[in-house]
C-alpha cells in the first residue's frame, strides 16, 4: 500500500505499510501524533506535541501474524491471562487483523477511528459484535464496545493493557488505589489490600485491583510529568512491571526495558468479568492525558 496523504493541513492521516508490512495509520493533529496498527487494532504510539511519547513500545516487539505487539495498547478480549483449555494468552483480539470501518477528521479538529473485529468462529461469527473507537486529541481516548446479538448469555473479560513510557521505574509511583483489594500474581494470586498511598517498584509487580472505578495517576519525576488514566465501564485496574528476571525471559522484550515502562490497565477481569444477556452491550472507555508534575 502506498502512502496516501488525505489532508495537507491538520489533521493529517497517512496510510502506511508498517513494521512487518502490517497496515497502519499515522495520525497528526494540532495537539498530538498517534499510530494505529490494524493488527490487533493496536495503538502503538501516542505523543502530545512537545512531550516524550506517552506509550512505551518494545524495540524487540514482533510484528508478525498471530503474534501480539509488545507495548502500546493491546486489546485483551475475551479472556485475561490464560485460562485452562485456552491456547493463547490474553485472548485472540490482539492477534487478529481488524477492519477499518470509518475515519472522522473535521478540519483542525480531533480524529476518530472506528475499527471492527471481523466475524470469527470463536464469537459465533456475527453474533458477538466487537468495535473499537480511538479518538486522537489533546488526550488519547479509546472505547471498546461489545454487543451480544446472540440468543444466549455471553461472558467475557476485557482489558486495555496500556504500556506507559517512563523515565526511570525506580522513581515512578502510581496513586489512586489505596484501600483496594487486589490479586497478587507473584504470590500465587494471594488476595491482599493496598495499604500504601502510592505503589512503588523495586521488584516484579503484577496485581489485579478489583472493584475499583477510580482514575489512577502515574507520577514520573524523571520526565517531570503525571499521566492520568481515567476510565468508565471498568471495575478492575491491573498494574504490571516484569522487573529484571521476567524481562530477560520474554523473547519480545529487551532485558533492560523494564526500567522505562509501567503498565496500568483498565478492564474487567477475574471476579469482575462481564456477562451480557441477549441484546445487551458493554462499553469500556479510557482517557489518557498528561500534565507537568506538581
N, C-alpha and C positions, 0 to 999 in steps of 0.2 A: 504494500500500500504506500503510495507516495504521500509526502507531507502535503496537507491541504490547509491553507490559511483561510479561515472563514471571515475574519474581520481585520481591518488594518488598524483600528483603534481598540480601546478597551471595551469589552473583554476580548481576548484573543484565544481561540481554540484551535489546536493543531492536532490532527490525527497522525500518529506515528507507528512504525514498527519498533517496539521497544526491545529490551533485552530478551534474548531467546526468540526474536521475531514475533513477540506477542503484541497484538494491537493494544494501543493505549491512547489516552487523551492527555494532552498537555494544556493546562488552563492558566491564563494570566488575567487577573482582574486588576482594578486600580489599587487594590489593597494587598493582594497576595498571589502566590502561584501554587498550583497543585498538579499532581499527576494521578491518573486512574488507569489501571490495567484491567482489561476486560476479563483476564484470567482471575477468577475469584471475585470480580467486581472490586478489586483491591486498590484502595487509596495508598499509593506508595510514597507520596510526598505532599507536604503542605508547609508553606513558608510565608508568613507575613513579611511584607517588604521591610527591609532594614533590620531583620532579626535572623538568627540562625534558624534552621529548619525545626519545626515543632515535632515532626515524626522522625523516628530512627528507622533506617533500613540497613540490614547487614550487607557488608561487601561480599560475603560468601553466599548470599541467598541464591538458591537455584531458581531460574526462570525456565521451568520445564513443564510440559504437560503432565497433569496428575501429580504435581508436586506443589506444596504450599510455598508462598513467598514469605521469607523471614523478615518481618518488620512491617512498618506502615500500619494498616488496619485490616487484619484478616477477619473475615466473617465466619463466626463459629455457628454452625447450624447443620443438622438438627440435634446434635448431642455435643456435650462438653467432655473433654478427656477422651478416654477410650473404654466405653462400657463393654462388658462381656458380650461376645458374639459380633462385635463390630470390627471391621478390618482397618479402619482409618482413624487417626487421632483427630478429635475436634470436628467430626462430621465431614461432609463432602462439598459443602458450598464453596469453600475456599480453594478447591482444586478443580472446579468446573469452569468452563468459559461461559460468561453471562452475555446476554443480548442487550445491546444499547437500544433503548426504546425512544428516548427523547432528550433533546438539549434545549434549555431555555436560557437565552443570553440577551436580555434587554441592553440597549446601548448604555454604557457607563455604569451598568449595574452588576449584581452578583450573577453567577452561573449556576444553574440547576441541571444535574444529570440524573436521568432515571434509567435504571438497568433492571433486567428481569432474569431470574434463574430459569433456564429452559425446562420444559416438562421432562421428567425423568421417572424411571420405574420406581425408585425409592419413595417418591412422593405421589404414587398412583397417577403418574403422568400429569394431567391437567387439573387434578382435584385439589392440590395444595399449591396456591399461588404465592410466590416469593418475589418481592420487589425491593429495590434499594435506591434511595434518593440521596444525592450528595449535593450540598449547597456550598459553593466556594465564595466566601465573602471576607470581611474583616476577620471573622472566625470561620471555622470549618464545622458544618452541620452535617450529620448523617442520620438516616432513618431507615431501619429495616422493617418491612411490613410483611406479615404472614397472614394469608386468608385461607380458611378451611371451606372449600366448596364441595367437600365430600359429604356422605350421609352418616358419618361416624365421627366420634371424638378424635382429635389429633393432639398428641402430647409431644413436647419437644423442649430442648434447651437452646438458648441463643446467647451470643456474646459478641460484642465488637472489641476485639482483642488488641487494643491500641498500644503500640510501642512508641514511647516518647524519647526524644533526644535530650540528654542532659550533659552537663559539663564534666561532672565527677560524681559518681554514685556515692562516694564516701561522705559528701556534704549535702546530699539530697534528703529531703524529708517530705512525707506525704501526710496531709492533715485532713480531718473530716470523718474519721472512722472510730474515734474513741467511744467505748461503750458498746461496740457492735460485736456480736458473736461471729466467729469465723472457723472454718475448717482448715487445719494446718497440714498441708500435704507432706512436708518433710518429716513430720512427726506422726505419720500414718493416719492422716486426716483426723487427728485429735480435735475435739471441739473446745475452743477457748474463747475468751472475751478480751477485746483490745482494751488495755488499761492505760496506754500511753497517749499523750496529746498528739504526738506525731509518730509515724513509723520511720525508722532509720535503717540503714543497710550496712551490715558487717558480715553477712553470711547469706546463703540462699534464703530467699523469701518467696513462698508460694502459698497464698492464702485466699480463700473464697469467703468474703464477708457477706453475711446473709441478712435478709430483711432490712436492707438499707436503701433509701432512695435519695440520700443527700449528695450534694456536689462534693467533689474532692479537689484539693489543691496540691500541686506539686511545687515545692519551694526549691529553687536551684540557685544557690549563691554564686556558683562558678560562672553561670551565664546571666546572673543578675535578673532573673525573671521568675514569675509564678505562672504556671499553667493551670487553668481551671477546667475541670471536667464536669460539665453539667449533664444531667440525663433525665429522661422520662420513660416510663414503661419498663423500668429496670429495678429489680429488687435485690440484685447481687452486684458486688464490686470485687473484682479479683486484682490482687497486687502481686507482681512477679518480678524477680530478678534471679537469674540462674546461678550467679556467682561463679567462682573460678572452675571448680571441678566439672560442673554440668556444662558450662560454656565450652570447655575443651572436649566434652563428649558429643557435642552437637556438630554434625558434619557441615551444616549450612550456617554456622555462626562462628565468628572469629574468636580466638582464645581470649583476647583482652577486650572484646566489645561489650562485655557486661558492665564495664566501667562507665559506659557512655549511654546507657539506656535504662529505662524502667517501664514496665507495663502497668497501666491502670485501666482495667477492662470493665465495661458496663454490660450487664446482661441479666439473665435469669438462669441460674444453674443449681444443681443439686436439689434441695427441697424447694427451691424457688422456680423449678421448671413449670412451664405453662401447659394448660390444656384448653384447646378451643373446641367448643361444640360446633356442630354443623352450622355454617353461615357466619360464624364469628371471625374476627380478625384481631391481630395484636400488632402494636407499633412499639419499636424500641428506638429511642432518639438519643443522640449525644450532640453536645455543642462544646467545641474545643477552642479556647481562647487564651491569650497570654497578656501579661502586663509586667511592668518593671517591678522588681522585688522591693517590698517596703520594709 
